Amino acid sequence: MTKSWQPYALHILDSIAKIRRIQARGDIQQDDILYDAAVRNLQTLSEATQQLPAELKQQFPEIPWREISGFRNILVHNYLGDIDPQSVAAVIEQYLEPLKVAAEKMLSE
């Protein structure tokens, strides 16, 4: 029996929505509480992408799935020491909207 992937796609969308609400409260580069909340949601989002089937992810080659997975490992295990807020903000701005679009398409098909 295969595990359903839809709850993971919904986790991605939920995490993105939370990050957008966090951003609406202030600048994650200036507020460490908002930054921590955004990082936690990025961890959840990244973990969820690892649970999506490979054949499904192949339909969206514009999404850097492997890099998202690697980013999760950096966030969780803090491989590179303290991660700077500017890099996290750049990741949010560059990758969240395309990932949201891909997750919505996955769920609509």
DSSP file (Angstrom, degrees, kcal/mol; ACC not computed):
  #  RESIDUE AA STRUCTURE BP1 BP2  ACC     N-H-->O    O-->H-N    N-H-->O    O-->H-N    TCO  KAPPA ALPHA  PHI   PSI    X-CA   Y-CA   Z-CA
    1    1 A M              0   0    0      0, 0.0     2,-0.3     0, 0.0     0, 0.0   0.000 360.0 360.0 360.0 128.4    0.0    0.0    0.0
    2    2 A T        -     0   0    0      1,-0.1     2,-0.3     0, 0.0     3,-0.0  -0.613 360.0-114.4 -87.7 145.8    1.4    3.4   -1.0
    3    3 A K        -     0   0    0     -2,-0.3     2,-0.2     1,-0.1    -1,-0.1  -0.551  34.3-108.7 -77.0 138.3    1.3    6.3    1.3
    4    4 A S        -     0   0    0     -2,-0.3     4,-0.2     1,-0.1    -1,-0.1  -0.484  24.8-164.9 -69.7 133.8   -0.8    9.2    0.2
    5    5 A W  S >> S+     0   0    0     -2,-0.2     4,-1.6     1,-0.1     3,-1.0   0.647  70.3  86.0 -93.0 -17.5    1.2   12.2   -0.9
    6    6 A Q  H 3> S+     0   0    0      1,-0.3     4,-2.3     2,-0.2     5,-0.2   0.861  83.2  57.1 -57.9 -40.7   -1.6   14.8   -0.8
    7    7 A P  H 3> S+     0   0    0      0, 0.0     4,-1.9     0, 0.0    -1,-0.3   0.852 106.5  51.8 -59.8 -30.1   -1.2   15.6    2.9
    8    8 A Y  H <> S+     0   0    0     -3,-1.0     4,-2.0     2,-0.2    -2,-0.2   0.885 107.5  50.4 -72.7 -38.5    2.4   16.6    2.2
    9    9 A A  H  X S+     0   0    0     -4,-1.6     4,-2.1     1,-0.2    -1,-0.2   0.889 110.9  50.5 -64.2 -37.5    1.4   18.9   -0.6
   10   10 A L  H  X S+     0   0    0     -4,-2.3     4,-2.6     2,-0.2    -2,-0.2   0.868 106.6  54.6 -67.4 -36.1   -1.1   20.5    1.8
   11   11 A H  H  X S+     0   0    0     -4,-1.9     4,-2.7     2,-0.2    -2,-0.2   0.900 106.8  52.2 -61.3 -40.4    1.7   20.9    4.4
   12   12 A I  H  X S+     0   0    0     -4,-2.0     4,-2.3     2,-0.2    -2,-0.2   0.953 111.8  44.8 -59.9 -50.3    3.7   22.7    1.8
   13   13 A L  H  X S+     0   0    0     -4,-2.1     4,-2.3     1,-0.2    -2,-0.2   0.890 113.4  50.7 -63.4 -39.4    0.9   25.1    1.1
   14   14 A D  H  X S+     0   0    0     -4,-2.6     4,-2.3     2,-0.2    -1,-0.2   0.916 110.5  49.0 -64.4 -43.3    0.1   25.6    4.8
   15   15 A S  H  X S+     0   0    0     -4,-2.7     4,-2.5     2,-0.2    -2,-0.2   0.898 111.0  50.1 -64.1 -40.3    3.8   26.4    5.5
   16   16 A I  H  X S+     0   0    0     -4,-2.3     4,-2.3     2,-0.2    -1,-0.2   0.923 110.1  50.3 -63.6 -43.5    4.0   28.9    2.7
   17   17 A A  H  X S+     0   0    0     -4,-2.3     4,-2.0     1,-0.2    -2,-0.2   0.900 111.1  49.3 -61.6 -40.4    0.8   30.6    4.0
   18   18 A K  H  X S+     0   0    0     -4,-2.3     4,-2.6     2,-0.2    -1,-0.2   0.915 109.2  51.6 -65.6 -42.4    2.3   30.8    7.5
   19   19 A I  H  X S+     0   0    0     -4,-2.5     4,-2.6     1,-0.2    -2,-0.2   0.907 108.9  51.1 -61.8 -40.4    5.5   32.2    6.2
   20   20 A R  H  X S+     0   0    0     -4,-2.3     4,-1.7     2,-0.2    -1,-0.2   0.891 110.7  48.7 -63.8 -38.5    3.6   34.9    4.3
   21   21 A R  H  X S+     0   0    0     -4,-2.0     4,-0.8     2,-0.2    -2,-0.2   0.883 110.0  52.2 -67.5 -37.1    1.6   35.7    7.5
   22   22 A I  H >X S+     0   0    0     -4,-2.6     3,-1.1     1,-0.2     4,-0.6   0.935 108.6  50.4 -61.6 -46.3    4.9   35.9    9.4
   23   23 A Q  H >< S+     0   0    0     -4,-2.6     3,-1.1     1,-0.3    -1,-0.2   0.854 103.0  60.4 -61.1 -34.7    6.3   38.3    6.7
   24   24 A A  H 3< S+     0   0    0     -4,-1.7    -1,-0.3     1,-0.2    -2,-0.2   0.738 100.8  56.2 -66.1 -20.9    3.2   40.5    7.1
   25   25 A R  H << S-     0   0    0     -3,-1.1     2,-0.3    -4,-0.8    -1,-0.2   0.641 124.2 -61.1 -85.0 -15.6    4.1   41.0   10.8
   26   26 A G  S << S-     0   0    0     -3,-1.1     2,-0.6    -4,-0.6    -1,-0.3  -0.968  70.9 -42.0 159.4-174.5    7.5   42.4   10.1
   27   27 A D    >>  -     0   0    0     -2,-0.3     4,-1.9     1,-0.1     3,-1.6  -0.736  34.7-156.6 -88.7 116.6   11.0   41.9    8.6
   28   28 A I  T 34 S+     0   0    0     -2,-0.6     7,-0.2     1,-0.3    -1,-0.1   0.699  94.8  61.6 -66.5 -16.8   12.4   38.4    9.3
   29   29 A Q  T 34 S+     0   0    0      1,-0.1    -1,-0.3    56,-0.1    57,-0.1   0.648 114.4  33.0 -80.7 -14.4   15.9   39.9    8.8
   30   30 A Q  T <4 S+     0   0    0     -3,-1.6     2,-0.6     1,-0.2    -2,-0.2   0.633 112.1  60.9-112.6 -21.8   15.3   42.3   11.7
   31   31 A D     X  -     0   0    0     -4,-1.9     4,-2.4     1,-0.1    -1,-0.2  -0.931  60.2-162.3-116.9 112.8   13.1   40.4   14.1
   32   32 A D  H  > S+     0   0    0     -2,-0.6     4,-2.5     1,-0.2     5,-0.1   0.789  90.9  55.1 -68.2 -27.1   14.6   37.1   15.5
   33   33 A I  H  > S+     0   0    0      2,-0.2     4,-2.1     1,-0.2    -1,-0.2   0.934 111.6  43.4 -69.2 -45.6   11.2   35.8   16.6
   34   34 A L  H  > S+     0   0    0      2,-0.2     4,-2.5     1,-0.2    -2,-0.2   0.899 113.5  53.1 -64.4 -39.9    9.8   36.2   13.2
   35   35 A Y  H  X S+     0   0    0     -4,-2.4     4,-2.7     2,-0.2    -2,-0.2   0.940 108.9  48.3 -59.8 -48.9   13.0   34.7   11.7
   36   36 A D  H  X S+     0   0    0     -4,-2.5     4,-2.3     1,-0.2    -1,-0.2   0.897 111.7  50.3 -60.3 -40.5   12.8   31.7   13.9
   37   37 A A  H  X S+     0   0    0     -4,-2.1     4,-1.8     2,-0.2    -1,-0.2   0.904 111.5  48.0 -65.0 -41.3    9.1   31.1   13.0
   38   38 A A  H  X S+     0   0    0     -4,-2.5     4,-2.1     2,-0.2    -2,-0.2   0.916 111.1  50.5 -65.6 -42.9    9.9   31.4    9.3
   39   39 A V  H  X S+     0   0    0     -4,-2.7     4,-2.1     1,-0.2    -2,-0.2   0.908 108.3  52.8 -62.1 -42.2   12.8   29.0    9.6
   40   40 A R  H  X S+     0   0    0     -4,-2.3     4,-2.1     1,-0.2    -1,-0.2   0.906 110.4  47.4 -61.0 -41.3   10.6   26.5   11.4
   41   41 A N  H  X S+     0   0    0     -4,-1.8     4,-2.6     1,-0.2    -1,-0.2   0.846 108.5  54.7 -70.7 -32.4    8.1   26.6    8.6
   42   42 A L  H  X S+     0   0    0     -4,-2.1     4,-2.7     2,-0.2    -1,-0.2   0.879 107.3  51.7 -64.8 -36.8   10.8   26.2    6.0
   43   43 A Q  H  X S+     0   0    0     -4,-2.1     4,-2.5     2,-0.2    -2,-0.2   0.940 111.6  45.9 -62.4 -47.5   11.9   23.1    7.8
   44   44 A T  H  X S+     0   0    0     -4,-2.1     4,-2.2     1,-0.2    -2,-0.2   0.927 114.4  48.2 -61.1 -46.4    8.4   21.7    7.7
   45   45 A L  H  X S+     0   0    0     -4,-2.6     4,-1.8     2,-0.2    -2,-0.2   0.923 112.5  48.1 -59.8 -47.4    7.9   22.6    4.1
   46   46 A S  H  X S+     0   0    0     -4,-2.7     4,-1.1     1,-0.2    -1,-0.2   0.894 110.4  51.2 -64.5 -40.6   11.3   21.1    3.1
   47   47 A E  H >X S+     0   0    0     -4,-2.5     3,-0.5     1,-0.2     4,-0.5   0.908 108.0  53.3 -61.9 -41.8   10.5   17.9    5.0
   48   48 A A  H >< S+     0   0    0     -4,-2.2     3,-1.3     1,-0.2     4,-0.3   0.866 101.9  58.3 -63.5 -36.2    7.1   17.6    3.2
   49   49 A T  H >< S+     0   0    0     -4,-1.8     3,-1.1     1,-0.3    -1,-0.2   0.828  98.6  60.7 -63.8 -29.0    8.8   17.9   -0.2
   50   50 A Q  H << S+     0   0    0     -4,-1.1    -1,-0.3    -3,-0.5    -2,-0.2   0.708 100.4  55.9 -69.5 -18.6   10.9   14.9    0.6
   51   51 A Q  T << S+     0   0    0     -3,-1.3    -1,-0.2    -4,-0.5    -2,-0.2   0.473  83.4 101.8 -93.9  -3.1    7.6   12.8    0.9
   52   52 A L  S <  S-     0   0    0     -3,-1.1   -48,-0.0    -4,-0.3     5,-0.0  -0.595  85.8 -99.1 -79.5 143.3    6.3   13.7   -2.5
   53   53 A P    >>  -     0   0    0      0, 0.0     4,-2.2     0, 0.0     3,-0.6  -0.338  23.9-129.2 -63.8 140.9    6.7   10.9   -5.1
   54   54 A A  H 3> S+     0   0    0      1,-0.3     4,-2.0     2,-0.2     5,-0.1   0.877 108.1  55.8 -58.0 -40.4    9.7   11.3   -7.5
   55   55 A E  H 34 S+     0   0    0      1,-0.2     4,-0.4     2,-0.2    -1,-0.3   0.823 108.3  48.7 -65.9 -29.3    7.5   10.8  -10.5
   56   56 A L  H X4 S+     0   0    0     -3,-0.6     3,-1.2     1,-0.2    -1,-0.2   0.916 110.2  50.0 -73.0 -44.4    5.2   13.6   -9.4
   57   57 A K  H >< S+     0   0    0     -4,-2.2     3,-2.0     1,-0.3     6,-0.2   0.818  99.4  66.9 -64.4 -30.4    8.2   16.0   -8.8
   58   58 A Q  T 3< S+     0   0    0     -4,-2.0    -1,-0.3     1,-0.3    -2,-0.2   0.747  89.0  66.4 -62.8 -22.4    9.6   15.2  -12.2
   59   59 A Q  T <  S+     0   0    0     -3,-1.2    -1,-0.3    -4,-0.4    -2,-0.2   0.580 102.1  49.9 -73.6  -8.6    6.5   17.0  -13.7
   60   60 A F    X   +     0   0    0     -3,-2.0     3,-1.8    -4,-0.2    -1,-0.3  -0.578  62.0 160.9-129.8  68.4    7.9   20.2  -12.2
   61   61 A P  T 3   +     0   0    0      0, 0.0    -1,-0.1     0, 0.0    -2,-0.1   0.668  68.6  71.6 -67.2 -14.8   11.5   20.4  -13.3
   62   62 A E  T 3  S+     0   0    0     -3,-0.1    -2,-0.0     2,-0.1    -3,-0.0   0.649  83.0  83.3 -74.4 -13.4   11.6   24.2  -12.6
   63   63 A I  S <  S-     0   0    0     -3,-1.8     2,-2.1    -6,-0.2     3,-0.2  -0.799  81.8-135.6 -91.9 127.3   11.5   23.4   -8.9
   64   64 A P     >  +     0   0    0      0, 0.0     4,-2.3     0, 0.0     5,-0.2  -0.472  35.6 168.6 -81.7  72.1   14.9   22.6   -7.3
   65   65 A W  H  > S+     0   0    0     -2,-2.1     4,-2.2     1,-0.2     5,-0.2   0.878  72.3  49.4 -54.8 -45.5   13.6   19.6   -5.3
   66   66 A R  H  > S+     0   0    0     -3,-0.2     4,-2.4     1,-0.2    -1,-0.2   0.898 111.2  49.5 -64.7 -40.2   17.1   18.4   -4.4
   67   67 A E  H  > S+     0   0    0      2,-0.2     4,-2.6     1,-0.2    -1,-0.2   0.870 108.5  53.3 -67.0 -36.2   18.2   21.8   -3.2
   68   68 A I  H  X S+     0   0    0     -4,-2.3     4,-1.9     2,-0.2    -2,-0.2   0.924 110.1  48.1 -62.9 -43.6   15.1   22.2   -1.1
   69   69 A S  H  X S+     0   0    0     -4,-2.2     4,-1.6     1,-0.2    -2,-0.2   0.917 112.6  48.2 -62.4 -44.0   15.8   18.9    0.5
   70   70 A G  H  X S+     0   0    0     -4,-2.4     4,-2.0     1,-0.2    -2,-0.2   0.871 107.8  55.3 -64.1 -37.5   19.4   19.9    1.1
   71   71 A F  H  X S+     0   0    0     -4,-2.6     4,-2.7     1,-0.2    -1,-0.2   0.883 103.7  55.6 -63.6 -37.9   18.3   23.2    2.5
   72   72 A R  H  X S+     0   0    0     -4,-1.9     4,-3.0     1,-0.2     5,-0.3   0.923 106.5  50.2 -59.2 -45.0   16.2   21.4    5.0
   73   73 A N  H  X S+     0   0    0     -4,-1.6     4,-2.5     1,-0.2     6,-0.4   0.888 110.7  49.3 -63.2 -38.7   19.2   19.4    6.2
   74   74 A I  H  X S+     0   0    0     -4,-2.0     4,-1.5     2,-0.2     5,-0.4   0.931 114.0  46.1 -64.8 -44.7   21.2   22.7    6.6
   75   75 A L  H  < S+     0   0    0     -4,-2.7    -2,-0.2     2,-0.2    -1,-0.2   0.930 119.1  39.5 -63.2 -46.2   18.3   24.3    8.6
   76   76 A V  H  < S+     0   0    0     -4,-3.0    -2,-0.2     1,-0.2    -3,-0.2   0.913 127.4  31.0 -73.6 -43.6   17.7   21.3   10.8
   77   77 A H  H  < S-     0   0    0     -4,-2.5    -1,-0.2    -5,-0.3    -2,-0.2   0.521  93.6-136.7 -97.4  -5.8   21.3   20.2   11.5
   78   78 A N    ><  +     0   0    0     -4,-1.5     3,-1.7    -5,-0.3    -4,-0.2   0.894  36.5 170.0  53.4  45.0   22.8   23.7   11.2
   79   79 A Y  T 3  S+     0   0    0     -5,-0.4    -1,-0.1    -6,-0.4     3,-0.1   0.818  72.5  44.2 -56.7 -34.5   25.7   22.3    9.2
   80   80 A L  T 3  S-     0   0    0      1,-0.4    -1,-0.3    -6,-0.2     2,-0.2   0.156 111.8-115.3-101.4  20.4   27.0   25.7    8.3
   81   81 A G  S <  S+     0   0    0     -3,-1.7    -1,-0.4    -4,-0.1     2,-0.2  -0.519  81.4   5.7  79.3-153.7   26.8   27.3   11.7
   82   82 A D  S    S-     0   0    0     -2,-0.2     2,-0.4    -3,-0.1    -3,-0.0  -0.467  76.1-137.7 -66.6 128.9   24.4   30.2   12.1
   83   83 A I        -     0   0    0     -2,-0.2    -1,-0.1    -8,-0.1    -2,-0.1  -0.730  23.3-120.7 -87.5 133.8   22.4   30.7    8.9
   84   84 A D    >>  -     0   0    0     -2,-0.4     4,-1.7     1,-0.1     3,-0.6  -0.522   7.3-130.5 -83.5 144.3   22.0   34.3    8.1
   85   85 A P  H 3> S+     0   0    0      0, 0.0     4,-2.7     0, 0.0     5,-0.2   0.794 105.2  61.9 -60.1 -30.8   18.6   36.0    7.8
   86   86 A Q  H 3> S+     0   0    0      2,-0.2     4,-2.1     1,-0.2     5,-0.1   0.908 104.9  46.8 -64.2 -40.7   19.4   37.5    4.4
   87   87 A S  H <> S+     0   0    0     -3,-0.6     4,-2.3     2,-0.2    -1,-0.2   0.910 112.7  49.3 -66.9 -41.8   19.9   34.1    2.9
   88   88 A V  H  X S+     0   0    0     -4,-1.7     4,-2.4     1,-0.2    -2,-0.2   0.927 111.3  49.5 -63.6 -44.1   16.7   32.8    4.4
   89   89 A A  H  X S+     0   0    0     -4,-2.7     4,-2.4     1,-0.2    -1,-0.2   0.887 110.3  51.4 -61.9 -39.0   14.8   35.9    3.1
   90   90 A A  H  X S+     0   0    0     -4,-2.1     4,-2.3     2,-0.2     5,-0.2   0.900 109.2  49.8 -65.7 -40.6   16.3   35.4   -0.4
   91   91 A V  H  X>S+     0   0    0     -4,-2.3     4,-2.7     2,-0.2     5,-0.6   0.928 111.1  49.9 -62.3 -44.6   15.2   31.7   -0.4
   92   92 A I  H  X5S+     0   0    0     -4,-2.4     4,-1.4     1,-0.2     5,-0.4   0.938 114.2  44.2 -59.6 -47.8   11.7   32.7    0.7
   93   93 A E  H  <5S+     0   0    0     -4,-2.4     4,-0.2     1,-0.2    -1,-0.2   0.852 120.4  39.6 -68.0 -34.9   11.4   35.4   -2.0
   94   94 A Q  H  <5S+     0   0    0     -4,-2.3    -2,-0.2    -5,-0.2    -1,-0.2   0.867 126.7  23.8 -84.6 -37.3   12.9   33.3   -4.8
   95   95 A Y  H  X5S+     0   0    0     -4,-2.7     4,-1.8    -5,-0.2     5,-0.2   0.675  99.9  75.1-111.2 -19.3   11.4   29.8   -4.3
   96   96 A L  H  X<S+     0   0    0     -4,-1.4     4,-2.5    -5,-0.6     5,-0.2   0.921  95.8  48.9 -67.7 -43.5    8.1   30.0   -2.3
   97   97 A E  H  > S+     0   0    0     -5,-0.4     4,-2.4    -4,-0.2    -1,-0.2   0.940 113.0  46.0 -65.1 -46.7    5.8   31.2   -5.0
   98   98 A P  H  > S+     0   0    0      0, 0.0     4,-2.2     0, 0.0    -1,-0.2   0.894 114.1  50.3 -61.4 -36.5    6.9   28.7   -7.7
   99   99 A L  H  X S+     0   0    0     -4,-1.8     4,-2.6     2,-0.2    -2,-0.2   0.894 109.0  51.5 -67.3 -38.7    6.7   25.9   -5.1
  100  100 A K  H  X S+     0   0    0     -4,-2.5     4,-2.5     2,-0.2     5,-0.2   0.932 110.0  49.0 -61.0 -46.8    3.2   27.1   -4.2
  101  101 A V  H  X S+     0   0    0     -4,-2.4     4,-2.2     1,-0.2    -2,-0.2   0.919 112.0  48.8 -60.1 -44.4    2.1   27.0   -7.8
  102  102 A A  H  X S+     0   0    0     -4,-2.2     4,-2.5     2,-0.2    -2,-0.2   0.923 111.5  48.5 -63.3 -44.9    3.5   23.5   -8.3
  103  103 A A  H  X S+     0   0    0     -4,-2.6     4,-2.1     1,-0.2    -1,-0.2   0.897 111.2  50.6 -63.9 -39.9    1.8   22.1   -5.1
  104  104 A E  H  X S+     0   0    0     -4,-2.5     4,-1.6     1,-0.2    -1,-0.2   0.909 111.0  48.7 -64.3 -40.6   -1.5   23.6   -6.2
  105  105 A K  H  X S+     0   0    0     -4,-2.2     4,-1.2     2,-0.2    -2,-0.2   0.907 108.8  53.9 -65.2 -40.6   -1.2   22.1   -9.6
  106  106 A M  H >< S+     0   0    0     -4,-2.5     3,-0.5     1,-0.2    -1,-0.2   0.935 111.7  44.8 -57.3 -46.3   -0.3   18.7   -8.1
  107  107 A L  H 3< S+     0   0    0     -4,-2.1    -1,-0.2     1,-0.2    -2,-0.2   0.771 110.3  54.3 -71.8 -26.0   -3.4   18.8   -5.9
  108  108 A S  H 3<        0   0    0     -4,-1.6    -1,-0.2     1,-0.2    -2,-0.2   0.673 360.0 360.0 -83.8 -15.6   -5.7   20.0   -8.8
  109  109 A E    <<        0   0    0     -4,-1.2    -1,-0.2    -3,-0.5    -2,-0.2   0.465 360.0 360.0 -89.8 360.0   -4.8   17.1  -11.1
